[in-house]
Amino acid sequence: MSEEPGEFDFDAEFEKAFGPKPPVRSVLVAPVLDARKLAEVCTAAGVSATVVPVKGLGCVLVTADPSSGEADALTLSRLLRGAEVVLLTVGEESIEGQTWVGGERGADPKPGLLLSVWPDVVQQLVLGRLDPSEAAGAAAGGQGSRFGAFRKLFRGKDTDAEDDRSRGPDGE
């Protein structure tokens, strides 16, 4: 169906007004205790998020781009083998939940139930009442060099000690 210039496209206007809206915020919850290490994993994997440690839960990640939440959940669930990653997608009028394990989408949890049992800081992050960069222990992931992040992650303390010993007493 071709349109004449200036002709009104009812379907396009209806979709724009009543169709799916982009998410306002995407928040991931991962059972990882070390926010700094998880931020390094995010950087290495290209996941841009602020990682906030939450005592008794793990880490909460607030993605830099709300529309990347599902892709970020898939990526992290592959990297965190066996761990369940929960994605909460905040829309204009609702919050949707997904679970991910090993790169596969699982059951859709009830976000209201989760937020009622999780620590209050999670609800504050999900609802946008707390800026993740201002939360205690927050670490930014997805910024900086992927190569540097891989090197830091996979280079152990033993390697540093070997490097020091191989240099000799003069550092050569």
N, C-alpha and C positions, 0 to 999 in steps of 0.2 A: 504494500500500500504506500504510494508516494504521497507526500504532503506538499501542498502549495505553500510558498512563502507566506508567513503570517497566519497559517492555519493552526488552530489550537489542537494540541495532541493530548487528549483527555487521559489516555493510559499513562503517559509519561508524567503528567502532572499529578495523577492519583498516586503513582508509585513514589514520587518525591514527597508527597504530603503524608502518605499513610504506610509506606513500605518500611522495611527494616532500617533502623537508624544505626549509625556507627556507634560502637561502645564508647562510653565516657571514660572508663578505666578498666584495666585488666590487672588482676592480682593473682599471683601464684603462691601456693603454700607447699613447701618441700620439707621433708624430714631430715634436714641437714643442720648440724649444730654450729658450724663455723661459717659465719657470714662472709668473712674475707675470702676464704677458699671458694665458697660458692660464687662470689663476685668474680673471681679469677676464672672459674669454669664458665661463667656467663660470657666473659670477655673472649675466651678461647672459642666458644661456640657461636659468638655473634648475637647473643641475647642481651639487649640493652635494657637494663632494669636496675632499680635501687633495691638492694638486699638489706632487710631488717631482721636481726635476730629476735626471736620471741621465745622467752623462757617457757619450757614445757611443751613447745610445739615444733620448733625448728626454725625455719626462716620464711619470711614473707617477702615476695618480690613484687614490686610495683613496676610494670613495664613502662618504658618511655613512650611507646606507641601503643595505645589501647587496642588497635586493630590487629596487633601481632600476637595477642595473648594465646590463641590456639596453637599457632606455629611454635611459640616459645615453650608452651606446655609439652608439645610433642618432642621437641629437641631435648628439653631437660629430662623428660621421662626416659628417653633413650640413654642419656648419659648417667643418670642415677639409677642404674640397673636394679630392678626389684622394688624400688621405692615408688610409692604412690604420690603423684603430684596433683594437687587440686587447683583448678582454675576457676576463679570467680570473675565473671564478666558483668560489669556494671553498665546498665543502659540508662536511658533517661527516666524510665519508670519501673525498672525491675533489675534483679540480680539473678543471673543464671549460673549454674555450677556444672563443672565437668571433672571427671577424674581421668588420669592418664597413668599407665604403667607400661614400661618397655616400648614406648612409641605407639601404644594402642589405646584408643579411647575406651573407658569403662563406663560404669553406671553414672548417671547424673544425680549428684547429691542435692539435698535441700539446703540452699545457702542460709536460710534463716535459722535452721537447726544448728548448722555448723557455727555460725556467728554467735549463737546463744551459749555455746559451750567453750568456744575459744576465748583466749584472753582479750580484754577490751581493746588493746592496741590494734588488733587485727581489724575489728569493726571500724576503728578510727581511720585506718589506712584504706579500707574498702570504700568507706563513705566519703573519703577525701577530706576528713576533718583534721588529719595529721599529714604534714608534708613528709614523705619518706626520708628525704635527705636530712631532716631535722630530728629523726628518731634516734634513740640511743643505740650506738653500735652500727649504724647504717654504713654500707659500703656500696659504691657504684660499680656496676658490671657492664660490660659491653663497650667500654670506652678505653682507648689506648690500643696498643699493639697486640694482636692475637699471638704473634710469635713470642713476644715477651711473656705473655700469660702462660703459654704452653711450657716455656722454659722454666718459669717459676714453679709451675705445678709438678712437673716431672723431674725436676732436679732436686735430689734429696740432700740432706745435711751431710751424709757420708761423702757425697761427691765433692762438696765444698771442702771437707777436711782433706780428701785425697789431693785436691788441687793445691791446697796450702802445703802439704807434705812434699809434693812433687816439685815445688818451686825451690825448696831448699831454704836455709836459714837467711839468705840475703834476699829472698823473694824472687829469685830467678830460676 
